[in-house]
């Protein structure tokens, strides 16, 4: 059964769509299920100014993308890269120390209760990292 929180976060569609003049873009496909996500970023002076996403993906991927799009705006791109590389630690439910407040917001969905959907939840994160590294 899907947690109600996943539905609520995934339903926030404010940042769904594409950006015509994005500075950074990536498209990642989950080889296990075929889900696909596209990430569009506008980065100015080292900060993410706009974050949009679209794709054909499950509720878990949509919820993860929604949280990313809401919480990474106006943050320094270099710091976000480091932050997102720590995201898999969230599945340990605090066994690894997570100090960043932004990443702590992901505990709502990225935790040991959703470990079976790890690939789905990590798909937008992987896509964001790929976009930042282009």
N, C-alpha and C positions, 0 to 999 in steps of 0.2 A: 504494500500500500504506500502511495506517495504521501509524504509529509505535506500538510497544509501550507507550511512556510515556502516550500518549493513552488507551489501554485501561485502564492501571493507575489513572490519576487519575480517569477517568470512573467507574470501578467503586466508588470510595469514596462510599458512599451515606448516610453518617451525617447529612447535612444536607438530604436530600431530604424534601419535605413542605411543608405550609402551617403558618402561625401564625394562630390564630384572632384574637388580639388584637394584631396587628402595628400599629406606629405608622407605618410606611412600606411602600408596596406599589407595584409596577408590573408591567405585562404588555406585552411587546414581541414583535412578530412579524417574522420575516425575510421581506421581500417577494420575495426571490429564490427561496426554497425552501419557504416556509411553516412553517419551524420556529418554535416559540413557547416563550417562557420567562416564568415568573412569579417575581418576587423578593419575599420577605417579610422585613422588618427590624423589629427592636425597637431603638429608639434611646432611651437614657436618659442625661441629663446630657451630651449631645453625642457619646456613644460608641455604636457598634453593639454591642449586648449579644447579640442572636440574629440569625442569618442563615439562612434556609431558601429553597429554590428547588424548583420543579417545572415540568414542561412536556413538550411533545412536540418533542424535538429530537435532532439527531445526536450522535454521540460527541464531536465537537469542542466543541459548545456545552455538553454535559454536563461535559466535563473543565474547561472554563473556569469554569463555575458552581461546580464542586467546589472548585477552587483559591480562588476568591473567598470561598466560604463558610467555608473553613478559615483563611484568612489575614487577613480583615478584622474578625474579632471582636475586641472590646476596643480598637479603633482609633477615633480621632476622626473623625467623619463629615465635617467640613470638610476635613481633610487627605486623606481618601480621595477626595473629589471631585477635588481637584487631581491626586492620584496617578493616578486612572483616566483622566483626560483625557490623560495622557502614554502610556497603554498602546499606542496605534498606533505609537509610536516603536520598540517592541520588534521590529517586523517588519524594522527596519533592522539588526538584529543588532549593536547597539553603536555604530552610526554616530552616534546621538544618545546623549548621556551620560544614563544612568539611575542615580541615586545611591541611591534608596530600596530598602532590602533586601526589602521586601514585594513590590514590583513586579519585582525581579530574579528572584523565584521563578517568574514567569510565562515566563521565557526557555525553560523546559522545553517549552512548547507554542506560545507566541507568538513565532515567529521566521521568518526568511525561508524556511525549509523548508516552512512551512505557510501561506505567503502566499495560496495558492489557496483556503484555507478561512478567510480573514480575517473575512468577514462572520459565519461560524459562531462563531468564537472571540470576536468582539467583541459578539455578541448579549447574553450575560449582563452584560457590562460596561456596555453601553448601558442595559440594564434597571436595573442598580444605580444608575447616575447619574440615571436618570429617577426612581427611588424616592427618592433622596436630595434631589432638587429639588422634592418635593411638600410 
